[in-house]
Every structure is written in structure tokens, then in C-alpha cells.
């Protein structure tokens, strides 16, 4: 298996983990009224967006090299 494929799988897994953790943190933060936990959930969603952007650019660069 190529290293680029493994890299894409790991980034996609990190996106999934950020989504699950962020959603959990936001729900718990709202339920308990804990601002720190809510902020942690929001930061997790920011990390999710950054990773998604990175994965998109990585795939574009791979396509440019092949094409």
C-alpha cells in the first residue's frame, strides 16, 4: 500500500474523531453549562475544518502529479 493512501486514511480518521469528539464536547458543554468544554468542542470543529481543507489540497496535488 502506498504511503499516500495510508496518509489519506489517517487524515480521514482524524476528521472522524474530531467530529465525534467535537459533537460530544458541545453537547456536554451545553448540558452542563461548562464554557471550557463548549470551547473545546468548537476548537475541535475548527481542527476538523483545517484537516478537511488539508485533505482536499493533498488530493488535488496528487491529481496534478498524475495528470
C-alpha atoms as one frame of an Amber mdcrd trajectory, in Angstrom:
protein
   0.000   0.000   0.000   1.337   3.405  -0.944   2.260   5.877   1.754  -0.070
   8.495   0.232  -3.039   6.150   0.642  -2.164   5.492   4.272  -1.764   9.238
   4.833  -5.236   9.908   3.410  -6.772   7.178   5.578  -5.164   8.614   8.713
  -6.308  12.164   7.916  -9.861  10.940   7.227  -9.805   9.051  10.541  -8.671
  12.195  12.346 -11.558  14.101  10.737 -13.992  11.494  12.036 -12.513  11.644
  15.525 -12.716  15.454  15.553 -16.373  15.258  14.535 -17.279  12.753  17.245
 -15.255  14.471  19.969 -16.456  17.941  18.969 -20.104  16.947  18.936 -19.759
  15.191  22.292 -17.998  18.179  23.839 -20.569  20.654  22.552 -23.481  18.563
  23.830 -21.901  18.059  27.255 -20.830  21.700  27.433 -24.348  22.929  26.696
 -25.970  20.398  29.041 -23.674  21.158  31.969 -23.224  24.848  31.217 -19.448
  24.389  31.134 -17.877  27.035  28.906 -14.499  25.279  28.802 -15.983  22.068
  27.437 -18.049  24.016  24.919 -14.959  25.907  23.788 -13.082  22.613  23.442
 -15.838  21.339  21.142 -15.649  24.452  18.998 -11.862  24.143  18.732 -12.351
  20.527  17.687 -14.630  21.647  14.845 -12.021  24.201  13.768  -9.445  21.394
  13.672 -11.929  19.319  11.646 -12.251  22.116   9.087  -8.475  22.530   8.872
  -7.941  18.801   8.366 -10.673  18.652   5.725  -9.055  21.553   3.869  -5.657
  19.855   4.110  -7.035  16.561   2.780  -8.689  18.337  -0.129  -5.455  20.151
  -1.068  -3.441  16.932  -0.662  -5.745  15.107  -3.074  -5.578  17.995  -5.550
  -1.792  17.908  -5.519  -1.820  14.139  -6.076  -4.161  14.587  -9.039  -1.883
  17.263 -10.509   1.138  14.965 -10.286  -0.714  12.110 -12.008  -2.426  14.245
 -14.625
